Amino acid sequence: MRGTACRSRALPSIRGLTVLEGESGLGKTVHLVRLARDSKRVVAFMKAGEEGGEVIKAVAARLPAEVIRDEGFLRTLIHAGGLDICIDGLNEVSADARAAVTSFAQAGTKANVLISTQPIRWNRPAGARLLRLQPLRSEQRRAFLESREVMLPEGAPLRGDSFRERVQAFVHEMDTTLPADVEERMARERALSNPMDLTTIALILAQSGTPDLLNLQQTAYRQAAAQYSIDNQGAEFPLTRFSEHVYEQRCKAVAEERELIVLRELRFAAECDALSDQRLLLKTVEPDPNAEGREAPAWRFRHDKVLDFFCTWR
């Protein structure tokens, strides 16, 4: 399957037991979220590592406290096809959690279960339908890059015709020049065929930047840091301190068996806002776990590739 339209045709809804496989950045999570959001049925969306891979417990944990969380009833409801399940990121969890998810999926009779994963060695549930996401072809790149205009920052210098002209020039350059180094050529091809990386490229192009296809996240960060300096009287983005904080939060999430990293420290609010302006982070306002009844800003990484850049910078 290639592209959103192909995914929608091949996997228009959550039916039966399906495994969606693809490399990082090809759009697995986005498609699962879209299916769960648009479904007319009740859908539970979860990360594979929640509750150690115990799917029934993860579903029960989502129910309001006043609801009886009868795991036996939930199991019957799911296996009868009354509640659909989306499980994201099977490749990111431990072998035990993966086995628990597999056991749950294998035991289902009429259950509608959709599991996403990067290519890994595992005992796929018998009878599961396997769909593999394919990288974008060269003729699809320009259209995809142009489609990213809707998510450009408000202050992006290039929009409309100027953005499309920049995209056209970039695609032409990529099609007509090939690196002499084989590894560099392969790395460039991976970036140009990956929707996540192409989205980052579009953001860089819209800022009149030049994408370094071997260091895309670093290029995007540099643009965000330059804007941060402009907005903060020439102050330098505190990359080391910020990266250390991100690493600490990641370690904390692992210790608490959480997969979702949320940044809430207001001392880094300006830095988080600068990164969210460049779409490296996604900003929301939600209940503050440290102040009952109050809401506070929260930031999440747009993709694990962005998170990995900061965690490995240390």
N, C-alpha and C positions, 0 to 999 in steps of 0.2 A: 504494500500500500504506500502511495506517495501523496502527500498533501492532504489538506483538510477535507476536500471534496471526496477523495478516495476513501479516507477513513470513515466519513459519514455514510458512504454507500456500503462499504464492507462491514461496518459495525454501527448500524443506525440506532441500536438500542441494546440494553443489557438482557440477553436471552441465553439460557443454558449456562454451560461452563466454558469460559473463553479466556485464553491467555494472550495478552497483547505484548509483543516483544519488540524491543528496538534499542538502539544505542542512546546514550545520554544526549538530550537536547532535541530529539526528533518529535517531541510533542505528546508523549504518552500521558503524562499527568494532565495536560490541558484537555485532552480528549476525554479522559475519565471524568474530570470536573464538569465538562460540558454535558456529557451524557447524564450525569447525576442531577445537574441543575435543570435540564430540559425534560427529564422524565416525568410522565404523568403518574408514575407509581412511586411508592415510598422507597427511597434509596439510602443506604448507609454508606458513606464514603470514609475510608480510613487508611492510615498508613500500616504497612505490613507488620511493623514492629510493635504496634500498640498492644498492651497487655501481654507482651511476650508472644504475640502471634495467635493468642486465643481469641478468635473472631467473635464468638458469642459474648465473651466478657467485654470486649470492646464495644459491641452494640449496646449491651446493658448499661455501660458507663455513660452512654449518650442520652439515656432516658432521664427525664426530670426526677428529682428525688422522691416526689410524691407518687410516682408510678411504681408498681410492683415489678421489680427487675427479676422476673422468673426466667432463669436461663433455659429451663426445659421447655417453657412455652415459646421462647424466642427461637430455639432450635427447631421446634416443630413448625413455627411460622415460616422460617427461612427455607427449610427443606420442602415445604409445601408450595413454595413459590410466592409467598405473600409479602416478602420483603427482599428487595434486591440488594446485592452487596458489591461495592467497588473496593478493591484492595490494591493500593499503589506502592511501588518500590520494593518488590520482593527481593531484589538483588542486594538491597541495602541492609538486610537484617542478618542476625546470627543463624547458624544452621538449625538450632533448636526452634527458633521462631518460624523459620521457613518450613520446617517439618510440621509444625502445628497448623500453619495455614494450609499446607498441602493435605493434611489429614482432614481438616474441616471441608475443604473443597471435594475431596474424594468421597466423603460420607454423604454428600448431598444427593438427593434424588431428583426433585423438580426445582432445586435451588437455581436461581439466576445469579451467577458469580462471575465477575470480571476481574482478572488479576493482571497487573502490569509489571514488567521486569526488563532489565537489560539482559543481554544474552549471558546465561550462566549455565553451569552444569547442575542439574537438579532432577529429581524424579517428578516430572510433570504428571498431574493427575490423569489417570486413564480416561479416555473419552473426551478430554478437553480439546476444544477447537483452538488451533494456534494461528495467530495472525502476526505477521512480521512487518514492521514499519521499515520502509526503504528510504535511503537518503534522497534528497531532491536531485533531479537531473539538471544538467547545465541550462537547458532551455526554460526551466522553471525559476531560475534564480532571480532574474530581473523582476518578474511579476511579484515574487515574494517580497523582495526588497522594497518595491514601490508600495506594497500593501501595508508595510510597517509605518507609513506616514501617520496613521491614526494614533499611534502611541508615542510619537515624538514629543519631547518636552515643549511646553508652550513657548519658550524663548529660543527655540532652535533657529539658527540663522537661515537655514535652507528649508523651504517648504514649497509645495505646489510644483510648478514647472522647474524651478531651480533645483529642487530636490531630485526630481525625476531625471533631469539632465546629469546631475552628479552621479546618480545610480547608473545611468546608461554609460557614462564615461568609465566608471569603475568596472562594470561588467565587461565592457569592450577590452579594457586593459587586461583583465584576468583571462579572457578568452584568447588574447593574441600574444601574451608573454608567458613563457613557462620557465620556472626556476631550473637551473642546471643540476642542482642537488636533488637527488631522488627523494630523500626523506623530507626535504622542504616541500617538494612537489606534492607528496602524499598528504602532508599536514595541511597544506593549502586546500587541497581537494576536500579533505574532511570538513574544514571550516566552511567552505563554499556550498556544501551539500547538507549542512546542518541548520535547521530552522532557528535554534537558539543562537548559534554563532552569527547567522545572517541578521538576526534582530539586533545583536550588538553592533554588527557592521553598519546597519542602517542608522543607528543612533550616532555612531562616530561620523559617518558621512554627513548627516544633517548638521553636525557642528563644524563642518568644513575641515574635519580631521582626515588623517590618512590611516586606515586600519593596518595594524601589524598582525597579519594572520597567524603568526606564531605566538603572539602575546596579546590576544584580543582583550582580555579582562584588564590587563595592565594599561592598555591604551585607553579603554573606557574610564578607568579610574583616574588617569592623568587628566582627562577632560573635566571630570567632576572636581578634582583637586584644584584645577586652574580656576574654575568658577567659584569654588569655596574661597579661594584667596581674594578674588574680586569682591565677593560679598562680605568679607570679614577684614577689611582694611589691610590687605596684604598678608594676613596671617597664613602660615603654612599648615596644610592639612596634617594632623598628628597621626600619621599612618602607623607608626610603631605602637603607640598607646591604644589606638583604636583596634588594631589587629590583635593585640594581646587580650583586649576585652572580648573580642569575638571568639578567640580561641578558648578563653575561660568559659564563655557561655556554651560553646560546643561541648566542652568536657562535662559541664554540668548537665547538659541535655542527655549525654551518654550515660552518666551516672544515674540519672533519674529515669532512664529507659524512655526518653522522649526523642522523637526525630525532628520535631519542629523547633527551630531556634528563633526566638523572638527577642528583639532588642528593645529595652524599655528605659534604660538609663538616660535621664534628662541631661546629664552632663555631656552626653554625646549627641544631643538633639540637633545641634547645628551641623555636625558631621553627617548624621543620618539623613537630615533634610537635603543636604547637598548631594548625597548619593541617590536619594529617591528622586530628586529633580532630574537626574540622568538615568533613571529607571534601573539602577543597580539594586536598589531596595524598593519595597512596596510599603507605603505608609497607610495605616488605618488608625481609627480611634476606637478603643474597646475598653471594657471594664478593667480597672486596675486591681490586680490580685492582692496588692498591698494596702488598698484603701477601699473598703467595702462601700458600694453605692456610687463610686466616682469612676469617671472614664479618663483615660490618658492615652497619649500617642503610643503607637507600637509600630515597629518596622520589621519586615521579614525580607530575606534575600530572594531575589527574583528567581534564582536558580542555584543549584549546588555548585556550578562552575564559579559563580561570583563568591560564594562562601569559601570555596577552596582557595581562591586567590588570597583572601585576607588571612585565612588560617595558615597558609604556607609562607606568608611574607615574614613571619616572625624570625 
